[in-house]
Amino acid sequence: MKRLEVQPNELTFTTLIDAYRVNEGMAKALEVLDQMQKEGIKPGVLTYVCLMDNYVQENKLDVALEWYQKMLAAGIKPTVGSYNSLVTIYGMKKDLNKVLELFQEMERIGVRINKTTYEVFITALLRCGEVDRARDLFVRMRRDAVKPDEDMFFSVMNEYGKRGNADRLVDMLKTMRDMRVKATYVALAALTTDVQAEEGATPGPLNSVQAIAELMEKAGYKLDMIMYGTLIDTLGRVQKTQAAEQMMEYMRSKGLKPDTIIYNYVIQGMARAKHLDEAAKTFDQMIAEGVQPIEATLRPLVTNLTRAKKRDQARRILAVCRSKGLDVTNFEKTVER
């Protein structure tokens, strides 16, 4: 750095420490720390948090805590970043009392609890088996004007899904709606635990597509084409392809005719799961019902048919799409390679 006339500072050395840990291990990272101190640059909270997080990555939690104590001994005040690291450590240790103490301490001394901190606390509480406590944090987030994202909802909802607690899932969905967090496949995957379960599994409360749909309605969501599409997309992404097809038929029973988007979700899910014969059959059903295919319909289906050496089936589907006015030139090149 000096040859390039770059004056190193805490940030540059901390970045190097992190890079050396990833590429060459902590021994080399500590050599960088030693060089940093020899050059008269004192480690600050940024460096200490980096060291703590790196030891957490290596699952050396007690060593990470030692670095926190060294930080305090150096007269450096904890910040939200160092508290986040501490909460992560005690969550991994499943030390519920310490996790709760840290939350109270942060509130007491006025450390602002931001979105990242709430996410860290939710993860820690879930590791401690405290799903209801994690759920209660969403109330605090609303009070603090902190908007959670879908991943945070999924973390809690997924635990309720595993426990078959439909009432709590309804509560979480209502909270998501009230906090204006869009329900997409990220969070809704938590509803799919029971449906299309493996043979011999104990049936849960959401063991049918009807139960999932009714739970969504109970939570106040309108089951229109968009929401059915989201549910079908979700089921396809978690490879519950039979359930995705069943959800399409359930939608049909409610008077809604599947359109291009709905069929796309079903076919894409089947193709991703390598259920290629079922995907081709669903494609034929789509054409028979007069639903227009689009390029997105073809991409996963033709690609996976080609990889599975089912080129004749891919050619047949492309011929149908060409007759419907689609430009399938690039797909044909893929098949004939």
FENHU-V746069 format. One line per field, one symbol per residue. phi: phi as a letter, one per 30 degrees, with the letter a starting at -180 (. if undefined). psi: psi as a letter, one per 20 degrees, with the letter a starting at -180 (. if undefined). burial: b if it has 16 or more other C-alpha atoms within 10 Angstrom, else e. A space follows every 50 residues. Layout:
phi: ???
psi: ???
burial: ???
//
This chain:
phi: .dddhcddbeddddddedddddcbjddddddddddedddicddcddddde deddddecicdddeddddddddddicddcddddedddedddddhcdeddd ddddddddcidddcddddddddddddddicddddddddddddddhccdcd dddeeddddddddicdddddeddddedddhcddbeeddeddceddhddej dddcdccbdddddddddddjdddcedddddddeddddcicdddddddddd eddcicdecedddeeddddddddicdddddddeddedddicddbeddded ddedddddicdddddddddddddcjddceddddddcd
psi: hhhjkpoqaggghhggggghgghirhghhhhggghghhjjoppahggghg gghhhghjkmhhhghhhghhgghjjpqqrhghhgggggghghikngghgh ghghgghgjkppoagggggggggghhhjjmghhghhhhghgghjkporrh hggggghhghghiknhghggghhgggghjkopoahghihiijghqlqqpi qppailjqhghgghgghhijppnahghggggggghhhjkmhghghhhghg ghijjpppaggghgggggggghjkmhghghghghggghjkppqrhhhhgh ggghgghjklhghgggghgghhijjqojghhhhghj.
burial: eeeeeeeeebeebbebbbebbeeeebebbbebbeebeeeeeebbbebbbb bbbbbbeeeebeebbebbeebeeeeeeeeeebbbbbbbbbbbbbbbebbb ebbeebeeeeeebebebbbbbbbbbbbbebbeebbeebeebeeeebebbb ebbbbbbbbbbeebebebbbebbbbbeebebebebbbbbbbbbbbbbeee eeebbbbbbeebbebbeebebebebebbbbbbbbbbbbbbbbbbbbbbbb beeeeeebbbbbbbbbbbbbbbbbbbebbbebbeebbeeebbbbeebbeb bbbbbbeeebbebbbebbeebeeeeeeeeebbeebee
//
